[in-house]
Amino acid sequence: MNMWNQLFGIQRTRERLLEQSSPGALRDYYAEPFPELKTNIKQAPFVALDFETTGLDIKNDHIVSVGSVEIINLGIKLNTAKHEIIKTALDMPQDSTVIHQITDDMVLHGTDIKDAFDKLLASLTGRVLIAHHAKIELGFLNKICLDLYQQNFVIPTVDTRQLAERQLKREQVVLKENSLRLFELRNRYKLPAYKAHNALSDAMSTAELFLVLVAELYPNLNCRIKDLVLKK
């Protein structure tokens, strides 16, 4: 998909995928134009998203929970916060259960992934995605869309990790191994400590970090979506 985005732009890529998509949630998602990249961020609709997974191997690991919250007019809309445990009959690896506290019983009684993704795509429609180290979320989004809808997934995306790297380099900070982790960045910018490895709290953490970084990078907030979106 990166190649198509670079050749034709993300809106034309969306139009091409719309033509190729079968009726259903993904086609409905592509039927709505993406926000124009020239839109000022004060008018742009964003969704902060986080997945908890059994690991980072997109081919073999799977999503166990989804958390999201919308940002409208640069304000976090708490009434849009969503969190779902994803149903699976697969045994949960012990090491991942220790990290995110999601057990076999919880995923056994969770939401069917098709139902969860139908709702997730509706919440992403016409919006810009925000994620921390976004290639993980984008990778799993694409894999699941291929599995469920037989089509690739694209969305304009802001990576808070990439924004933080820009700002820290501007501050001439020497980046260490963990400098760009979500927890470390929240610490640096004096944001409150939340429980890590919960999809909803991590989505909220990402949304708050996004607002701080935008204010640091553009104090007058005079920037457009294109100034923030993920650079391939």
Protein Blocks (a to p, Z undefined) as FASTA:
>chain_A
ZZmmmmnojklmmmmmmmmpccdjklmmmmpccddfkbcfklpccdddddddfbjbfklm
ccfbdcddddeehiacfklgccdddddfbdcdfklmmmnopafklmmmmccfklmmmmmm
mmmgopacddehkllmmmmmmmmmmmmnopacddddddfklmmmmmmmmnopacdfklmg
mklmmmmnopacddehifklmmmmmmmmmmmmmmmmmmnopacfklmmccZZ
